[in-house]
């Protein structure tokens, strides 16, 4: 796998509107509007005035804009104080800063490292 310095990075500028899905094996910064689904393997950064109307699947995410749709992150999902999500969230870790708005259900994945091992008990009869 490429190092963080070698990894691709894509940006949707503030004046750009995308009508359709975005997919790729990259990090993505969105400052504009996306009317479609966003499926990326890397990190999603959604800037303060950015909007996504569609479902999102990503590695990790830092959100300051608005999403109307379901969000699924394989890693950490951070909702900054201006973020707004109207939809269900599934993430390994979820951080909601004061001022963020979240309307929906939340499912937090349990990672193998986070699972507690069952303690076996043996009884002698």
Short mmCIF file of the C-alpha atoms (twelve columns), coordinates in Angstrom:
data_MODEL
# 
_entry.id   MODEL 
# 
loop_
_atom_site.group_PDB 
_atom_site.id 
_atom_site.type_symbol 
_atom_site.label_atom_id 
_atom_site.label_alt_id 
_atom_site.label_comp_id 
_atom_site.label_asym_id 
_atom_site.label_seq_id 
_atom_site.Cartn_x 
_atom_site.Cartn_y 
_atom_site.Cartn_z 
_atom_site.pdbx_PDB_model_num 
ATOM 1   C CA . UNK A 1   0.000   0.000   0.000   1 
ATOM 2   C CA . UNK A 2   1.230   3.511   -0.768  1 
ATOM 3   C CA . UNK A 3   2.444   5.717   2.032   1 
ATOM 4   C CA . UNK A 4   0.329   8.724   3.052   1 
ATOM 5   C CA . UNK A 5   2.676   11.029  1.107   1 
ATOM 6   C CA . UNK A 6   2.303   8.961   -2.087  1 
ATOM 7   C CA . UNK A 7   -1.470  8.432   -1.854  1 
ATOM 8   C CA . UNK A 8   -3.751  10.165  -4.338  1 
ATOM 9   C CA . UNK A 9   -5.803  13.134  -3.206  1 
ATOM 10  C CA . UNK A 10  -8.827  14.529  -5.049  1 
ATOM 11  C CA . UNK A 11  -10.663 17.786  -4.422  1 
ATOM 12  C CA . UNK A 12  -14.115 19.053  -5.388  1 
ATOM 13  C CA . UNK A 13  -13.858 22.831  -5.267  1 
ATOM 14  C CA . UNK A 14  -16.337 25.226  -3.660  1 
ATOM 15  C CA . UNK A 15  -17.789 26.313  -7.020  1 
ATOM 16  C CA . UNK A 16  -18.180 22.734  -8.310  1 
ATOM 17  C CA . UNK A 17  -21.440 20.787  -8.357  1 
ATOM 18  C CA . UNK A 18  -21.320 17.055  -9.109  1 
ATOM 19  C CA . UNK A 19  -24.504 15.331  -10.311 1 
ATOM 20  C CA . UNK A 20  -23.695 11.633  -10.018 1 
ATOM 21  C CA . UNK A 21  -21.682 9.194   -7.958  1 
ATOM 22  C CA . UNK A 22  -18.024 9.555   -6.978  1 
ATOM 23  C CA . UNK A 23  -15.935 6.422   -6.405  1 
ATOM 24  C CA . UNK A 24  -12.225 5.775   -6.023  1 
ATOM 25  C CA . UNK A 25  -9.264  4.547   -4.013  1 
ATOM 26  C CA . UNK A 26  -8.206  7.985   -2.863  1 
ATOM 27  C CA . UNK A 27  -8.566  10.642  -0.205  1 
ATOM 28  C CA . UNK A 28  -11.244 13.190  -1.089  1 
ATOM 29  C CA . UNK A 29  -11.881 16.766  0.024   1 
ATOM 30  C CA . UNK A 30  -15.272 18.233  -0.877  1 
ATOM 31  C CA . UNK A 31  -15.920 21.959  -0.653  1 
ATOM 32  C CA . UNK A 32  -18.765 22.058  -3.202  1 
ATOM 33  C CA . UNK A 33  -21.969 20.066  -3.712  1 
ATOM 34  C CA . UNK A 34  -22.393 16.404  -4.596  1 
ATOM 35  C CA . UNK A 35  -25.823 15.057  -5.587  1 
ATOM 36  C CA . UNK A 36  -25.011 11.367  -5.647  1 
ATOM 37  C CA . UNK A 37  -23.255 8.675   -3.640  1 
ATOM 38  C CA . UNK A 38  -19.630 8.943   -2.518  1 
ATOM 39  C CA . UNK A 39  -17.661 5.682   -2.223  1 
ATOM 40  C CA . UNK A 40  -13.947 6.074   -1.476  1 
ATOM 41  C CA . UNK A 41  -11.365 3.898   0.246   1 
ATOM 42  C CA . UNK A 42  -9.460  6.776   1.841   1 
ATOM 43  C CA . UNK A 43  -10.282 9.750   4.032   1 
ATOM 44  C CA . UNK A 44  -13.226 12.040  3.306   1 
ATOM 45  C CA . UNK A 45  -12.992 15.670  4.351   1 
ATOM 46  C CA . UNK A 46  -16.246 17.610  3.988   1 
ATOM 47  C CA . UNK A 47  -15.739 21.340  4.396   1 
ATOM 48  C CA . UNK A 48  -18.075 23.698  6.251   1 
ATOM 49  C CA . UNK A 49  -20.336 24.788  3.372   1 
ATOM 50  C CA . UNK A 50  -20.174 21.508  1.429   1 
ATOM 51  C CA . UNK A 51  -23.224 19.316  0.814   1 
ATOM 52  C CA . UNK A 52  -23.651 15.658  -0.090  1 
ATOM 53  C CA . UNK A 53  -27.110 14.333  -0.941  1 
ATOM 54  C CA . UNK A 54  -26.491 10.605  -1.171  1 
ATOM 55  C CA . UNK A 55  -24.941 7.732   0.733   1 
ATOM 56  C CA . UNK A 56  -21.297 7.811   1.813   1 
ATOM 57  C CA . UNK A 57  -18.874 4.910   2.330   1 
ATOM 58  C CA . UNK A 58  -15.286 5.736   3.230   1 
ATOM 59  C CA . UNK A 59  -12.253 4.749   5.260   1 
ATOM 60  C CA . UNK A 60  -12.360 7.673   7.700   1 
ATOM 61  C CA . UNK A 61  -14.136 11.026  7.666   1 
ATOM 62  C CA . UNK A 62  -13.894 14.529  9.076   1 
ATOM 63  C CA . UNK A 63  -17.175 16.307  8.436   1 
ATOM 64  C CA . UNK A 64  -17.992 19.997  8.820   1 
ATOM 65  C CA . UNK A 65  -20.627 20.210  6.077   1 
ATOM 66  C CA . UNK A 66  -24.021 18.559  5.542   1 
ATOM 67  C CA . UNK A 67  -24.947 15.041  4.424   1 
ATOM 68  C CA . UNK A 68  -28.456 13.865  3.642   1 
ATOM 69  C CA . UNK A 69  -27.967 10.118  3.411   1 
ATOM 70  C CA . UNK A 70  -26.420 7.191   5.250   1 
ATOM 71  C CA . UNK A 71  -22.750 7.291   6.244   1 
ATOM 72  C CA . UNK A 72  -20.533 4.223   6.698   1 
ATOM 73  C CA . UNK A 73  -16.889 4.557   7.800   1 
ATOM 74  C CA . UNK A 74  -14.451 1.701   8.286   1 
ATOM 75  C CA . UNK A 75  -12.525 3.833   10.778  1 
ATOM 76  C CA . UNK A 76  -13.146 7.029   12.724  1 
ATOM 77  C CA . UNK A 77  -15.959 9.452   11.865  1 
ATOM 78  C CA . UNK A 78  -15.612 12.976  13.280  1 
ATOM 79  C CA . UNK A 79  -18.532 15.408  13.205  1 
ATOM 80  C CA . UNK A 80  -17.171 18.901  13.711  1 
ATOM 81  C CA . UNK A 81  -19.263 21.636  15.302  1 
ATOM 82  C CA . UNK A 82  -20.871 22.707  11.989  1 
ATOM 83  C CA . UNK A 83  -21.603 19.194  10.696  1 
ATOM 84  C CA . UNK A 84  -25.104 17.983  9.951   1 
ATOM 85  C CA . UNK A 85  -26.075 14.393  9.105   1 
ATOM 86  C CA . UNK A 86  -29.632 13.384  8.330   1 
ATOM 87  C CA . UNK A 87  -29.350 9.612   7.980   1 
ATOM 88  C CA . UNK A 88  -27.983 6.526   9.679   1 
ATOM 89  C CA . UNK A 89  -24.331 6.198   10.663  1 
ATOM 90  C CA . UNK A 90  -22.144 3.105   10.881  1 
ATOM 91  C CA . UNK A 91  -18.570 3.605   12.066  1 
ATOM 92  C CA . UNK A 92  -15.836 1.956   14.075  1 
ATOM 93  C CA . UNK A 93  -15.421 5.143   16.153  1 
ATOM 94  C CA . UNK A 94  -17.704 8.185   16.312  1 
ATOM 95  C CA . UNK A 95  -16.807 11.637  17.638  1 
ATOM 96  C CA . UNK A 96  -19.574 14.252  17.777  1 
ATOM 97  C CA . UNK A 97  -18.400 17.751  18.672  1 
ATOM 98  C CA . UNK A 98  -20.696 20.206  20.439  1 
ATOM 99  C CA . UNK A 99  -22.898 21.986  17.900  1 
ATOM 100 C CA . UNK A 100 -23.051 19.127  15.378  1 
ATOM 101 C CA . UNK A 101 -26.475 17.844  14.314  1 
ATOM 102 C CA . UNK A 102 -27.126 14.143  13.834  1 
ATOM 103 C CA . UNK A 103 -30.587 12.697  13.108  1 
ATOM 104 C CA . UNK A 104 -30.621 8.945   12.605  1 
ATOM 105 C CA . UNK A 105 -29.506 5.646   14.066  1 
ATOM 106 C CA . UNK A 106 -25.917 4.786   14.943  1 
ATOM 107 C CA . UNK A 107 -24.196 1.389   14.654  1 
ATOM 108 C CA . UNK A 108 -20.661 1.177   16.007  1 
ATOM 109 C CA . UNK A 109 -18.624 -1.715  14.683  1 
ATOM 110 C CA . UNK A 110 -16.705 -3.766  17.191  1 
ATOM 111 C CA . UNK A 111 -13.155 -4.313  16.003  1 
ATOM 112 C CA . UNK A 112 -11.265 -7.518  16.766  1 
ATOM 113 C CA . UNK A 113 -8.861  -5.505  18.964  1 
ATOM 114 C CA . UNK A 114 -11.793 -3.978  20.833  1 
ATOM 115 C CA . UNK A 115 -13.558 -7.258  21.515  1 
ATOM 116 C CA . UNK A 116 -13.184 -8.662  24.949  1 
ATOM 117 C CA . UNK A 117 -12.182 -12.259 25.049  1 
ATOM 118 C CA . UNK A 118 -14.644 -14.526 26.715  1 
ATOM 119 C CA . UNK A 119 -13.265 -15.834 29.917  1 
ATOM 120 C CA . UNK A 120 -13.633 -19.537 30.145  1 
ATOM 121 C CA . UNK A 121 -14.635 -20.949 33.447  1 
ATOM 122 C CA . UNK A 122 -14.315 -24.547 34.283  1 
ATOM 123 C CA . UNK A 123 -16.025 -26.173 37.120  1 
ATOM 124 C CA . UNK A 124 -14.951 -29.369 38.771  1 
ATOM 125 C CA . UNK A 125 -17.749 -31.694 39.648  1 
# 
